[in-house]
Amino acid sequence: MATTYTPKSILITGAAGFIASHVCNRLIRNYPNYKIVVLDKLDYCSNPKNLNPSQSSPKFKFIKGDITSADLVNYILLTENVDTIMHFAAQTHVDNSFGNSFEFTNNNIYGTHVLLEACKNTGLIKRFIHVSTDEVYGETDEDAVVGNHEASQLLPTNPYSATKAGAEMLVMAYARSYGLPVITTRGNNVYGLNQFPEKLIPKFILLAMKGKPLPIHGDGSNVRSYLYCEDVAEAFETILHKGEVGHVYNIGTKKERRVIDVARDICKLFSLNPDVQIKFVENRPFNDQRYFLDDQKLKTLGWFERTTWEEGLKKTLEWYVSNPDWWGDVSGALLPHPRMLMVPGIERKFDAPDTNNSASLLTTNSFSQSQMAVPAPKNKSSAQKPPLKFLIYGRTGWIGGLLGKICEKQRIPFEYGNGRLQDRSQLLADIRNVNPTHVINAAGVTGRPNVDWCETHMPETIRTNVVGTLTLADVCREHNLLMMNYATGCIFEYDAEHPLGSGIGFKEEDKPNFTGSFYSKTKAMVEEVLKEYDNVCTLRVRMPISSDLSNPRNFITKISRYNKVVDIPNSMTILDELLPISVEMAKRNLRGIWNFTNPGVVSHNEILEMYKAYIDPDFKWFNFTLEEQAKVIVAPRSNNEMDASKLKEEFPELLSIKESLIKYVFEPNKNTSFGGKA
């Protein structure tokens, strides 16, 4: 029979997150004599406000720092006389694990390993409660009437659950090898107040509040079990005091719900029509149909679920309605397939001391202070990266210049690269000097004054567009940096499978079919090789347009100054709308190839009709055929429609090409003359 355990000084990792904050606040409220030390690096899904109820306690202390820092963890255990660890800190969102699995390995496995090693070295720990997940069991049979029990085999099916299972193996090994007093928990889904809205229930509530569609992966038949946050906090309180060392405890409920039923219940609470409000989207790479736990073992300790689904959902909804801005801008989290700031070094910025700052050498002896600074980790030869910093190539280019202005507006630190792309040593020097979180390549040879120049300057074109781009990508991969690469969509031409006027656009996976210009050849060539680099995000720009109609590089400015133009529908890129989106794509750590155009097509004549209506009512122009055009140009020009549905799915607010032209280009320039034709 288990005896009651009474801790004195508890370290709770990840306590500014969702579940751990409820556990921390509960322990502070119910056990005022317990010393509670919180360690949290304040990642994107953490918020110090979650701990507001604990801030006034003289027994509460907050430390901003990372569990992967061995020096920091050892320091805390020794100076705070920690005898108990409740280890919640982890990356938990499955969608994110498909996009950046290495970060999950670093946080969930390596971070746990650091904690275990510190426990072994200090020899102070009497309880180590490791928080795992029901997902380590893998998918439960749909017809199973008995859930997975604590001795069931671990069969994880996604990178997230695999890292949690790996962490469990380390915990088990340290218990067997070094006698660490460990207890492991595996829990069902939790919902309630303060949860970051990348998770299903808060996401649906916030979307419903805005009257927006509720996106459901697949057909919505996946079954999940949901526990209210306070019930789960009580479960951890019970396990802390009554749990037996060496045991595993499932924290679960037998009340299961399909995802589509959750969405319908939320629609009902908002008086929305679920048939209209629910939207089915592409499923994630693998989506377990069901997780089902046997929770009898925990019930023998005296715990049971108190909150009904109806009561818990109502409380949760009321909290989000009352606190809509708790998390700030969460538009990225509300997407059907969110990928948050998962790049190493990216974290939310809050007013907490930075323990990685080498100047932070002070400690607090008085426990009445709620925050403390601790010594910087040893053996750090270089300064820590800022939350976001761009290294941009293409200082003198049009896109490169605009990106600098966007960074200034968004207060994103950035520097332009000084090195030539084809010179590896110069690129290495730039990265060493700037220490960026992202590298943006807006450099390249497009021709002076147009792509015809490339036909007679082939070595120069290859040197920059091919050799330089590949060298930069390789250097970035060597330094684990994401490279945003502005490419071109002028590698396609209308053909039998994508006929003019059909509305069938070229997709990201289609093979380039336009070889009319040497410029396009080099771009198609380098794009094919870049597919082998998993650290590159390639953005196919086409016929770029901006609101600056005085810029000679602007497609509208060009055709408004030609004596004659062809009239062919094309996909195009409105830079005023899409360049800020590309910055957001960097923040989301998106990779692969993207057709970086506004949805739909617009013809030369349609643009010039808008120009006449908004800018110059006396403007006139003349058309000529492709055959006539061929007589005055050296290299043929690409004409195509590109399928922008992938970009539209990631950014649902993206406007069609004609809507974007009016909103971002012509309306701002209405009744302004730019001089007509040259």
C-alpha positions in Angstrom: 0.0 0.0 0.0 1.4 3.4 -1.0 2.3 5.9 1.7 1.6 9.6 1.4 4.6 11.5 0.0 5.1 15.1 1.1 7.5 17.2 -1.0 9.3 20.3 0.2 10.8 22.0 -2.9 9.3 21.1 -6.3 10.7 22.0 -9.7 8.0 22.2 -12.4 9.4 22.4 -15.9 7.3 24.1 -18.6 4.9 25.6 -16.0 4.1 28.6 -18.1 2.4 26.2 -20.5 -1.1 24.9 -20.4 -1.4 21.8 -18.2 1.6 22.6 -15.9 0.3 26.1 -15.1 -2.9 24.6 -13.8 -0.9 22.1 -11.7 1.4 24.8 -10.4 -1.5 27.1 -9.5 -3.3 24.3 -7.8 -0.3 23.3 -5.6 0.3 26.9 -4.6 -3.3 27.3 -3.7 -3.7 24.0 -1.8 -0.2 23.6 -0.2 1.1 27.1 0.8 4.1 25.6 2.5 5.5 23.9 -0.6 8.3 25.8 -2.4 7.5 25.8 -6.1 10.3 26.7 -8.6 9.2 27.1 -12.2 11.6 26.6 -15.2 10.3 27.6 -18.6 12.0 29.0 -21.7 8.8 30.8 -22.7 8.4 29.1 -26.1 5.6 30.1 -28.5 2.9 28.2 -26.5 3.9 29.5 -23.1 2.6 32.6 -21.3 3.7 34.0 -17.9 0.1 35.2 -17.4 -0.9 31.6 -17.0 0.9 31.7 -13.7 -0.8 34.9 -12.4 -2.6 33.1 -9.6 0.8 32.0 -8.2 2.8 35.2 -8.6 1.8 36.6 -5.2 3.0 33.6 -3.2 6.2 34.0 -1.3 6.9 30.3 -2.0 6.9 30.8 -5.8 9.9 31.5 -8.0 10.0 31.8 -11.8 13.2 31.1 -13.8 13.4 31.7 -17.5 15.6 29.1 -19.0 15.9 25.9 -21.1 16.0 22.4 -19.7 18.6 21.5 -22.3 21.1 23.6 -20.3 22.9 21.2 -18.0 24.6 23.9 -16.1 21.4 25.7 -15.4 19.5 22.6 -14.3 22.3 21.5 -11.9 22.4 25.0 -10.5 18.7 25.1 -9.8 18.6 21.7 -8.1 21.4 22.6 -5.8 20.6 26.2 -4.9 16.8 25.6 -4.5 17.3 22.2 -2.6 14.8 20.6 -5.1 13.6 17.2 -3.9 10.8 16.7 -6.4 10.6 17.3 -10.2 7.4 17.4 -12.2 8.6 17.3 -15.8 6.0 18.8 -18.2 8.3 20.8 -20.6 7.9 19.4 -24.1 7.0 20.2 -27.7 3.5 18.7 -28.0 1.8 19.6 -31.2 1.7 16.7 -33.7 1.4 19.0 -36.8 4.6 20.8 -35.8 6.4 17.5 -35.4 5.8 16.6 -39.0 7.4 20.0 -40.0 10.4 20.1 -37.6 10.9 16.7 -35.9 14.5 17.4 -34.9 13.3 20.2 -32.5 11.0 17.6 -30.9 14.0 15.3 -30.4 16.0 18.1 -28.9 13.3 19.2 -26.5 11.6 16.0 -25.6 14.4 13.5 -25.5 17.6 15.5 -25.0 15.9 17.9 -22.5 14.7 14.9 -20.5 18.1 13.3 -20.6 19.7 16.5 -19.2 17.2 16.5 -16.3 17.8 12.8 -15.5 21.6 13.3 -15.5 21.3 16.3 -13.2 19.2 14.2 -10.8 21.8 11.4 -10.8 24.6 13.9 -10.2 23.0 15.8 -7.4 21.5 12.8 -5.6 18.7 15.0 -4.1 15.6 13.9 -5.9 13.0 11.8 -4.0 10.4 11.9 -6.8 10.7 12.5 -10.6 7.3 12.6 -12.2 7.7 12.3 -15.9 4.7 13.5 -18.0 4.1 11.5 -21.1 1.1 11.0 -23.4 -1.5 8.4 -24.4 -0.1 8.7 -28.0 2.9 6.5 -27.1 0.5 3.5 -27.1 -0.3 4.2 -30.8 -3.7 3.6 -32.3 -6.3 1.7 -30.4 -8.5 -0.7 -32.3 -11.8 0.9 -33.2 -13.8 -2.0 -31.6 -11.7 -2.3 -28.5 -13.8 -2.3 -25.3 -10.8 -2.3 -22.9 -8.4 0.6 -23.2 -4.6 0.4 -23.2 -3.3 -0.3 -19.7 0.0 0.8 -18.2 1.8 -2.3 -19.3 0.7 -2.1 -22.9 3.3 -2.0 -25.7 4.5 1.4 -26.9 3.8 1.8 -30.6 4.1 5.5 -31.5 3.0 6.6 -34.9 4.2 10.2 -35.4 7.4 12.1 -34.6 5.9 13.7 -31.5 4.8 10.5 -29.8 8.0 8.7 -30.9 10.1 11.4 -29.0 7.8 11.0 -25.9 8.3 7.2 -26.0 12.1 7.7 -26.4 12.1 10.0 -23.3 10.2 7.3 -21.4 12.9 4.8 -22.2 15.5 7.1 -20.8 13.4 7.6 -17.6 13.1 3.8 -17.3 16.8 3.3 -17.8 17.8 5.8 -15.2 15.4 4.2 -12.7 16.9 0.8 -13.3 20.6 1.8 -13.6 20.8 4.6 -10.9 17.7 3.9 -8.8 16.1 7.2 -9.6 12.6 7.4 -8.0 10.5 7.9 -11.1 6.8 7.9 -11.8 5.4 8.2 -15.4 2.0 9.5 -16.4 0.3 9.0 -19.8 -2.7 11.2 -20.4 -5.6 11.8 -22.7 -6.3 15.1 -24.4 -6.7 18.0 -22.0 -8.8 21.2 -22.7 -9.7 24.3 -20.7 -8.6 27.8 -19.8 -5.3 29.2 -21.1 -4.6 26.6 -23.7 -2.7 27.8 -26.8 -5.1 27.7 -29.8 -3.1 25.4 -32.0 -5.0 22.6 -30.2 -8.5 21.6 -31.4 -10.9 23.0 -28.9 -9.5 26.5 -28.3 -8.8 26.8 -32.1 -12.5 26.0 -32.9 -13.7 28.4 -30.2 -11.6 31.3 -31.5 -12.6 30.6 -35.1 -16.3 30.3 -34.2 -16.0 33.7 -32.3 -14.8 35.2 -35.6 -17.5 33.4 -37.6 -14.8 31.6 -39.6 -14.9 27.9 -40.8 -13.8 25.2 -38.4 -11.3 23.0 -40.4 -11.4 19.3 -39.7 -8.6 17.0 -40.8 -9.9 14.1 -42.9 -13.6 13.2 -42.4 -13.8 14.0 -38.7 -14.4 10.4 -37.6 -11.2 10.3 -35.4 -12.1 9.6 -31.8 -10.5 11.3 -28.8 -11.1 11.5 -25.1 -11.1 14.9 -23.4 -10.4 15.8 -19.8 -11.0 19.2 -18.3 -7.8 21.0 -17.1 -8.7 21.2 -13.4 -9.5 17.5 -13.3 -6.1 16.8 -14.7 -4.4 19.1 -12.3 -6.1 17.2 -9.5 -4.9 13.9 -11.0 -1.3 15.2 -10.8 -1.9 16.3 -7.2 -3.0 12.8 -6.4 -0.1 11.1 -8.2 2.4 13.5 -6.5 1.2 12.5 -3.0 0.0 8.9 -3.5 1.7 7.6 -6.6 4.2 4.7 -6.2 7.7 5.0 -7.3 8.4 2.9 -10.4 4.8 2.9 -11.6 3.0 4.3 -14.6 -0.4 5.9 -14.3 -2.9 6.6 -17.1 -4.9 9.8 -16.8 -7.9 9.2 -18.9 -11.7 9.1 -19.4 -13.9 6.6 -21.1 -16.1 9.4 -22.5 -15.0 9.5 -26.1 -16.0 12.0 -28.8 -15.4 12.2 -32.6 -13.7 15.4 -33.8 -16.7 16.3 -35.9 -18.9 16.0 -32.8 -16.7 18.4 -30.9 -17.0 20.9 -33.8 -20.8 20.5 -33.8 -21.0 21.0 -30.0 -19.0 24.3 -30.3 -21.2 25.4 -33.3 -24.2 24.7 -31.1 -22.9 26.9 -28.3 -22.4 29.8 -30.7 -25.7 29.2 -32.5 -23.9 28.4 -35.8 -25.0 26.0 -38.5 -22.4 23.2 -38.4 -23.3 22.2 -42.0 -22.1 25.6 -43.1 -19.4 26.3 -40.5 -17.5 23.0 -40.7 -14.9 22.6 -43.4 -13.1 19.3 -44.2 -9.4 19.7 -45.1 -6.5 17.5 -46.0 -5.6 15.0 -43.3 -2.2 15.1 -41.7 0.4 12.5 -42.7 -0.9 10.0 -40.2 -3.8 10.6 -37.9 -4.5 7.9 -35.3 -8.2 6.9 -35.4 -8.5 6.4 -31.7 -6.7 6.6 -28.3 -8.4 4.7 -25.5 -7.0 4.3 -21.9 -7.7 2.0 -19.0 -7.7 4.5 -16.1 -8.6 2.1 -13.3 -5.1 2.2 -11.7 -5.4 5.9 -11.0 -8.9 5.6 -9.6 -7.5 3.2 -7.0 -5.6 6.2 -5.6 -8.8 8.1 -5.1 -9.0 10.2 -8.2 -12.0 10.5 -10.5 -13.2 12.8 -13.2 -15.4 15.6 -11.8 -16.3 17.9 -14.7 -18.8 16.9 -17.3 -18.1 17.6 -21.0 -21.0 20.1 -21.2 -19.8 22.0 -18.1 -16.1 22.0 -19.1 -16.8 23.2 -22.6 -19.1 26.0 -21.4 -16.4 27.2 -18.9 -13.7 27.1 -21.6 -15.9 29.0 -24.1 -16.7 31.7 -21.6 -13.0 32.1 -20.7 -12.0 32.6 -24.4 -14.8 35.0 -25.0 -13.7 37.0 -22.0 -9.9 36.8 -22.9 -9.7 36.9 -26.7 -6.3 38.6 -26.7 -4.6 36.4 -24.0 -2.2 35.0 -26.6 -1.9 38.1 -28.9 -1.7 37.4 -32.6 -2.5 33.7 -33.1 -3.6 33.8 -36.8 -0.9 31.3 -37.6 -2.2 28.8 -35.0 -5.7 29.0 -36.4 -4.8 27.6 -39.8 -5.9 24.1 -40.8 -2.3 22.9 -40.5 -0.5 25.3 -38.2 3.3 25.3 -38.0 4.4 27.7 -35.3 7.8 29.2 -34.6 9.7 25.9 -34.4 13.1 27.1 -35.6 15.8 26.8 -32.9 16.2 30.2 -31.2 12.7 31.3 -31.9 10.6 32.0 -28.8 7.9 34.3 -27.6 9.1 37.5 -26.1 7.9 38.3 -22.5 9.2 40.4 -19.7 11.1 37.7 -17.9 14.9 37.7 -17.2 17.0 36.0 -19.9 19.1 33.4 -18.2 21.2 33.0 -21.4 22.5 36.5 -21.1 26.1 36.4 -19.9 25.4 39.6 -17.9 22.8 37.9 -15.8 25.0 36.8 -12.9 22.8 37.9 -10.0 20.8 35.5 -7.8 18.1 36.2 -5.4 18.3 35.0 -1.8 14.9 36.3 -0.8 12.2 33.9 -1.8 9.6 36.7 -1.8 10.8 37.7 -5.3 8.9 35.9 -8.1 11.7 35.9 -10.6 15.4 35.3 -10.6 18.4 35.5 -12.8 21.0 32.7 -12.8 24.5 32.2 -14.1 24.9 31.8 -17.9 25.7 28.3 -19.1 29.4 27.5 -19.4 31.3 26.8 -22.6 29.2 29.2 -24.7 31.6 30.6 -27.2 29.2 32.7 -29.1 26.3 35.0 -28.2 22.8 33.5 -28.3 20.7 34.3 -31.3 18.0 36.9 -31.0 14.4 35.7 -31.4 14.5 36.5 -35.1 17.2 37.9 -37.3 17.4 37.8 -41.1 20.5 37.8 -43.3 19.3 39.1 -46.7 21.1 38.8 -50.0 20.1 41.2 -52.8 20.6 44.6 -51.2 20.4 46.4 -54.5 17.6 44.3 -55.9 14.0 45.3 -56.0 12.7 42.5 -53.7 15.7 42.7 -51.4 15.2 46.4 -50.9 11.5 45.9 -50.1 12.2 43.1 -47.7 14.5 45.4 -45.7 11.6 47.9 -45.4 9.2 45.2 -44.2 11.7 44.1 -41.6 12.1 47.7 -40.4 8.3 48.0 -40.2 7.9 44.7 -38.3 11.0 45.5 -36.1 12.8 42.4 -37.3 16.6 42.7 -36.9 18.3 42.2 -40.3 21.5 42.8 -42.2 22.4 42.6 -45.8 25.0 40.1 -46.8 28.3 41.4 -48.1 29.6 38.2 -49.7 29.2 37.1 -53.3 27.0 34.1 -53.5 29.5 32.0 -55.4 32.2 32.6 -52.8 31.7 30.2 -50.0 34.3 31.8 -47.7 32.5 35.1 -47.9 29.1 33.5 -47.1 30.6 31.8 -44.1 32.0 35.1 -42.9 28.6 36.7 -43.3 26.9 34.0 -41.2 29.6 34.2 -38.6 29.3 38.0 -38.3 25.5 38.3 -38.4 24.5 35.0 -36.6 21.1 34.9 -38.3 18.1 32.8 -37.6 17.1 32.8 -41.3 18.9 33.5 -44.6 16.9 35.1 -47.4 18.1 34.9 -51.0 16.6 37.7 -53.1 19.8 38.0 -55.3 20.1 36.8 -58.8 20.7 37.8 -62.4 17.5 38.7 -64.3 19.1 40.7 -67.0 19.9 44.3 -67.8 17.4 45.8 -68.8 15.6 42.4 -69.3 16.2 38.7 -69.7 17.6 39.1 -73.2 20.9 40.1 -71.6 21.3 36.6 -70.2 21.5 35.2 -73.7 24.8 36.8 -74.3 26.1 36.6 -70.8 25.7 32.9 -70.0 28.7 32.4 -67.7 27.7 35.3 -65.5 24.1 34.1 -65.4 25.2 30.5 -64.4 27.7 31.8 -61.8 25.0 33.7 -59.9 21.7 31.9 -60.5 23.1 28.4 -60.3 26.5 28.2 -58.6 25.7 31.0 -56.1 22.3 29.8 -55.1 23.5 26.3 -54.5 26.5 27.4 -52.6 24.3 29.5 -50.3 21.9 26.7 -49.8 24.7 24.3 -48.9 26.3 26.8 -46.4 22.9 27.3 -44.8 22.3 23.5 -44.5 25.8 23.2 -42.9 24.7 25.8 -40.2 21.1 24.4 -39.8 19.6 27.6 -41.2 16.4 27.9 -43.2 17.0 29.6 -46.6 14.1 31.5 -48.2 14.8 31.5 -51.9 13.0 33.8 -54.3 12.8 32.0 -57.6 10.6 32.4 -60.7 7.6 30.8 -62.2 8.8 31.7 -65.7 9.8 28.0 -66.1 6.4 26.9 -67.5 4.5 27.5 -70.7 0.9 26.8 -71.6 0.7 23.3 -73.1 -1.8 20.5 -73.9 -2.2 19.6 -70.2 -2.4 23.2 -69.1 -4.1 25.0 -72.0 -4.6 28.8 -72.2 -7.9 29.8 -70.6 -8.6 26.4 -69.0 -8.0 27.4 -65.4 -5.7 24.4 -65.0 -2.5 25.8 -63.5 1.0 24.3 -63.1 1.4 22.8 -59.6 4.5 22.8 -57.4 5.4 19.2 -58.4 5.2 19.8 -62.2 8.3 19.6 -64.2 9.4 22.8 -65.9 8.6 22.8 -69.6 9.8 26.2 -70.8 13.3 26.5 -72.2 12.9 29.5 -74.4 15.3 31.7 -72.5 18.6 31.0 -70.9 17.5 32.8 -67.8 14.6 30.4 -67.4 16.9 27.4 -68.0 19.2 28.4 -65.2 16.2 28.9 -62.8 14.7 25.5 -63.7 18.2 23.9 -63.3 18.8 25.2 -59.9 15.3 24.5 -58.6 15.7 20.8 -59.5 18.9 20.5 -57.5 17.4 22.5 -54.5 14.8 19.8 -54.1 17.6 17.8 -52.4 18.0 20.5 -49.7 15.4 20.1 -47.0 16.4 23.5 -45.5 15.1 25.6 -48.5 11.8 27.3 -49.1 11.5 28.1 -52.8 9.1 30.9 -53.8 8.2 31.0 -57.5 7.5 34.7 -58.3 5.9 35.8 -61.6 5.7 39.1 -63.3 6.1 41.0 -60.0 3.9 44.1 -59.4 4.0 46.6 -56.6 2.2 49.8 -55.7 5.2 51.8 -56.7 4.3 52.7 -60.3 7.4 54.8 -60.8 9.6 51.8 -60.4 10.9 50.7 -63.9 11.1 47.0 -62.7 7.3 47.0 -62.0 5.5 44.9 -64.6 2.7 47.5 -64.8 5.3 50.3 -65.3 7.0 48.3 -68.0 3.9 47.5 -70.1 2.5 51.0 -69.7 5.6 52.4 -71.3 5.7 49.9 -74.2 4.4 51.0 -77.6 2.8 47.7 -78.1 1.9 44.8 -75.8 0.8 41.2 -76.3 -2.5 40.3 -74.5 -2.1 36.9 -72.8 -3.5 35.9 -69.3 -0.7 35.1 -66.8 -0.2 34.4 -63.2 1.4 37.4 -61.4 2.7 38.3 -57.9 1.5 41.4 -56.1 4.6 42.1 -53.9 2.7 44.4 -51.4 0.6 41.5 -50.4 2.9 38.5 -50.9 6.3 39.8 -49.5 4.9 40.1 -46.0 3.4 36.6 -46.4 6.9 35.4 -47.3 8.2 36.8 -44.0 5.4 35.0 -42.2 6.4 31.8 -44.0 9.9 32.2 -42.6 8.5 32.6 -39.1 6.5 29.4 -39.7 9.6 27.5 -40.9 7.9 26.5 -44.1 9.9 24.6 -46.7 9.7 23.1 -50.1 8.4 24.7 -53.3 5.6 27.2 -53.4 3.9 28.9 -56.3 4.2 32.4 -55.0 1.5 34.1 -57.0 -2.0 35.4 -56.4 -4.7 32.9 -57.3 -6.0 33.3 -60.9 -4.7 35.0 -64.0 -4.9 38.5 -65.5 -4.1 39.6 -69.0 -2.1 42.6 -70.2 -5.1 44.3 -71.5 -7.1 43.8 -68.3 -4.2 45.5 -66.3 -4.0 48.4 -68.7 -7.8 48.8 -68.6 -7.4 49.2 -64.8 -4.5 51.6 -65.4 -6.7 53.7 -67.6 -9.7 53.6 -65.1 -7.7 54.4 -62.0 -4.6 56.3 -63.2 -4.8 57.9 -66.6 -8.2 58.2 -68.4 -6.4 59.3 -71.6 -4.1 56.3 -71.7 -4.0 54.3 -75.0 -2.1 51.2 -76.0 -1.9 48.9 -79.0 -1.6 45.1 -79.1 0.6 42.9 -81.2 0.8 39.1 -81.6 3.4 36.7 -80.2 4.8 36.4 -83.7 5.2 40.2 -84.0 6.7 40.3 -80.5 9.3 37.6 -81.4 10.7 40.0 -84.0 11.7 42.6 -81.4 13.0 40.4 -78.5 15.9 38.0 -78.4 14.5 35.3 -76.1 10.9 34.1 -76.0 8.9 35.0 -72.9 7.1 32.5 -70.6 3.3 32.6 -70.4 1.5 30.4 -68.0 -1.1 30.0 -65.2 0.2 28.7 -61.9 -1.9 26.8 -59.3 -1.7 28.8 -56.1 -4.0 26.6 -54.1 -1.2 25.4 -51.8 -0.4 29.0 -50.8 -4.1 29.8 -50.5 -4.6 26.9 -48.1 -1.8 28.1 -45.9 -2.9 31.7 -46.1 -6.7 31.7 -46.6 -6.8 35.5 -46.6 -4.8 35.6 -49.8 -6.6 37.7 -52.5 -7.1 36.7 -56.1 -4.9 38.6 -58.6 -7.5 41.0 -59.7 -8.7 41.8 -56.2 -5.1 42.2 -55.1 -4.4 44.6 -58.0 -7.3 46.8 -57.0 -6.6 46.8 -53.3 -2.8 47.1 -53.2 -1.9 48.8 -56.5 -4.7 50.8 -58.2 -6.8 52.1 -55.2 -3.7 53.6 -53.5 -2.6 55.2 -56.7 -6.1 56.4 -57.8 -6.0 59.7 -59.8 -2.2 59.8 -59.7 -0.4 60.3 -62.9 2.9 58.5 -63.6 3.5 59.9 -67.0 2.2 57.2 -69.3 4.4 55.8 -72.0 8.0 56.7 -72.4 
